[in-house]
Amino acid sequence: MGRPTRLAAVLSAAALLAVAAPAGGAHAADPAPRIDLQVLVVDDGGPATEALRAELDGAGTPYTKVDLTSSNRQRIDEAFLSDTVDGRPRARFQGVVLPNENPFGADSPEMAALATYEKRFGIRQVDAYTYASPKVGLNSPQDGGGYSGPLDGRTAQVTADGATGPFGYLKKNVPFEDNDTSVNESYGYLAAPLAQQEQGAAYTSYLDAPIPGSTARGSLIGQYTHDGRSELVVTFIANQYQSQFRLVSRGIVEWLTQGIHLGASRNYFGVHADDVFASDDRWDTKRKCTPGDVDCPGNPSPDSPPIRMTAADAQYAKEWSQSHNLPLDLAYNGVGSEEFKAEHGGTYDPLLDQLRADQKSFRWINHTYTHAFLGCVQNTTVVPWKCATDLLGNVRWVSRATIGGEIGNNLNWAARQGLALDKDELVTGEHSGLRTTPQQPKDNPELAPSLTQYGVGWIASDDSREPQQRQVGPALTVPRYPMNVYYNVGRATEQTDEYNWLYTKKADGGSGICENSATTTCLKAPLDVKTGFSSYIVPLETRIAMSHVLANDPRPHFMHQSNLAEERIGYKILEKVLGDYSGLYADNTPLVNLRMRDIGAEMSKRAAWSAALAAGKATAYRIGSAVTVTAPAGTQITATLPGGTVRNDTNAVFGDAYAGLRSGWAAPAAGQTRLDLTLPAGATPAAGTPAAATARVQPPARTALPVPEGVTGRVPYGPGDAARR
């Protein structure tokens, strides 16, 4: 509590520029300017500006890119930056992102134009990665008392000013990744603010870290106010996938836009457990395969029975979900319960009784009755399998009656048991029916009519195969992230043994798929079967899951009921994700846990919003406390605004509280394309600076700053268990 209030205060007081007579040739009698809610990104192609562009893209925040590497790029001048609309001065951009404090060179007219523009309209500037020097209000590291070099494994901290300002959504610590000791993954400069600033200048550090060999702390992110302008100075390099950037990216954008912008972001985490009520075959550690699979002939060993949750596992799942405030989505196969009853000579299934009694503690998803493969008819006489064909060579498809039976029988079974669920959600066995490359490059044509018959609006897909949402008949897909905890293991030693086989070379007893691969999951040497799960697999899988959580990505993760049974190894990863998150984020920024259809709806709204932005049909601007947004009729609008912002048509408060601001979706009134909002008193950024201030043309540009190996491209996270869905 309290952080939203402090952030609102900083947006309305000391962190904002004061109202005064505008400079740059404007007159005091000019009406309040119009500020278009769009960011200008001056991009040099480096990872720092690319990371900020990715943050804007992910949130749905519009921007214009000027490519410094292009010979025919747009030149930045007064006409490009501003004009007049209906007699009112207009700033075309609400914020400016530069690669550093001056990427244009000495005495650049473009930098001079930007400086004048920023002063006139109170526009802020982010220096995406710059050297610590007096030019940005800091001591130079080479002058003594500072540091320049790798930051791998170091922990920065949000300062008191950062906590009451743009980084109030973080608890305190910002750890820098150190995933590979053989390369430098991050680089930066640590330096204290200048003791004697130029007249009217000030530097406020928001994120700092200890300077090696000193008791002092050096800034990594800070606000440098000077010459009537305000810059956010970032002195470390990162790419868009590194956790240290993901942690601070929200604050950078909120500082840049002064908490008023189109687009929104959340941190999401949802978990589906597939095959509930069924039994999953167990990995054979001697044969290195799973009896029952097409590539594993023979029967299961009597001492390695299939894995199935017990009533005690179900009770634990309920208690765990409640204590960790993370509802689990259970994707069920009704036949599993009936088979259990038949095998045990009765009509009693203790697992069913326990889950039925606790059903409101979970969310239920139809996973089909028998988990049958619903794509093409599989020819399993060959490995890998292929689609069976008729005498004319046409693919033989699983029939519509079979698909409908799998969907409908599972719904009817749930109704007989008294289980309540949303019938519009469906997870098919192995995501089958949908295209499965390379064997089945298109959907089963009988799938879409079956989805229509049973009113399915959302069908799960495998993100490792199909990361983008798409239409399948009446339904939209909901891509799910596979967690690298396998369906055929209930114990840590089994998981580690299979992991070793998959991700080591043949010479080490592995499958060989990693002979020439550098993905993170590939191992240099086999893991210790007794300790490898906790020492290696859990931290790695946590890091992969956290990369999704911190990327404003609502897609759910999935594992299997077997991982909630026996040693309950699935919880180990979930608990580390939750624990790591809790240690990083303040209470005002909780994890968001959505059910499947709500995830699908979120993705659908984002797609429509992105299309509107790309077509130039979604725009917004601010005049004083009035914000006007336009979008095509029927398109939901997304924005982030200060607390207390209200819709003019309904007087309802906009959005939901998150990370110290209000954000979310809103639609104009029926048939309308415009939404008008009013910002709360005191939260309106001011335009203009004292007329006596003059533009400061930056000194000559420097040579290129260091960029370590680890920040030039995407972190090579592993593919997951693409062979087992």
KAZIVEN-V868487 format. One line per field, one symbol per residue. ss: DSSP state (H for helix, E for strand, L for the rest). phi: phi as a letter, one per 30 degrees, with the letter a starting at -180 (. if undefined). psi: psi as a letter, one per 30 degrees, with the letter a starting at -180 (. if undefined). Layout:
ss = ???
phi = ???
psi = ???
This chain:
ss = LLHHHHHHHHHHLLLLLLLLLLLLLLLLLLLLLEEELLEEEEELLLHHHHHHHHHHHHHLLLEEEEELLLLLLLLLLHHHHEEEELLEEEELLLEEEELLLLLLLLLLHHHHHHHHHHHHHLLEEEELLLLLLHHHLELLHHHLLLEEEELLLLEEEELHHHHHLLLLLELLEEELLLLLLLLLLLEEEEELELLLLLLLLEEEEEEEEELLLLLLEEEEEEEEEELLEEEEEELEELLLLLHHHHHHHHHHHHHHHLLLEELLLLLELLEEEEEELLLELLEELLLLEELLLLLLLLLLLLLLLLELLLHHHHHHHHHHHHHHLLLLEEEELLHHHHHHHHHLLLLLLHHHHHHHHLHHHLEEEELLLLLLLLLELEELLLLLLEELELLLLLELELLHHHHHHHHHHHHHHHHHHLLLLLLLEELLHHHLLLLELLLELLLLHHHHHHHHHLLLLEEEEELLLLLLLLEELLEEEEEEEELLLLLLLLLHHHHHHHHHHHHLLHHHLLLLLLLLLLLLLLLLLLLLLLLHHHHHHHHHHHHHHHHHHLLLLLLLEEEEHHHHLLLLLHHHHHHHHHHHHHHHELLLLLLELLLHHHHHHHHHHHHHHHHHHHLLLLEEEEELLEEEEELLLLLLEEEEELLLLEELLLLLELLEEELLEEEEEELLLLLLLEEEEELLLLLLLLLLLLLLLLLLLLLLLLLLLLLLHHHLLLLLLLLLLLLLL
phi = .jdedddddddcbedcdddaddcijdcddededccddaccccccidddddddddddeddicdacccdddcdcdddcbedddaabbhicdbcdbdabccdadadcjdhdddddddddddddciccbccdabddaedbibddeddjibbbldceidbdbddddddccdcddcdadbdcdbdbddbdcbaabcaddedcddeicabcdcbbaddeibddccdcbacccahibbcccccbcacdcddddedcdeddddddchibadjabbccabbccdididccdcdcdddhacejddcbdjcddedbdecbecddddddedddeddchbdcccccbddedddddddciaccbddddddddcdddbccbdcidciddccdddccdbbddbddbddciddccedddddddddddddddddddidcadddcbbddihdjdebdddbdbdddddeddddecidcbbdbcddcbdcdbdbhdccdbdbddddbddcbbbdddeddddeddcbdedcicdjdcebccddddcdaeddddcddddbddddddddddddedchcdedcbbbeddcchdhddddddddeddddddccdddbddcccdedddddddddddddddddddicbbaabbhcccbbbaeeiddcbabbdejdbdddbidddibdahibcakcaceeeiccbbcbbddeiccdccjbedddbdcdddedcddddbdedcdaddddddicddbb
psi = kfeeeeeeefffceflklkakkagfllffklklkjkikkkjjkgflfeeeeeeeeeeefhjklkkjjffkfhlkkjaeeeelakkhgkkkkfkflkkleafjgflkhkfeeeeeeeeeeeghklkkjejlkjlffggllkefgkgakkakgkfljlkkleeeefbfgffldekjkklifjfflkflkakkkllkejllkglkkjkfkllkkkglflkkkfklkjklhglkkjjkglkllffkeeeeefeeeeeeeefhgjlllllljkjkkkjlgkflkklkkjfefhljkflfgilllkkfgillkkkleeeeeeeeeeeefghjkkjjjljefeeeeeeefghagkjeeeeeeeegffflkkkjglegglkgblkkjgflklllkklafggkkkkkleeeeeeeeeeeeeeeeffgkkljfgkkjlkghlelkjkfejfllkffeeeeeeeghkfkkkljefeifkklkjbflkljkkkkkhklfgkfleeeeeeeeeeegllefggafffgehkglefkkflklkeefeeefeeeeeeeeeeeeeegghjfkllkalfefglcfhfefeeeeeeeeeeefeklfgilkkjlleeeeeeeeeeeeeeeeeeefggjlllkjbgkkkkklkkfkkkklkllkfklkeffgkkkalkkhfaklakkkllkflgkkklkllkfgjkkkllkffklkjkllklllklkjlefgfakkillfaiffj.
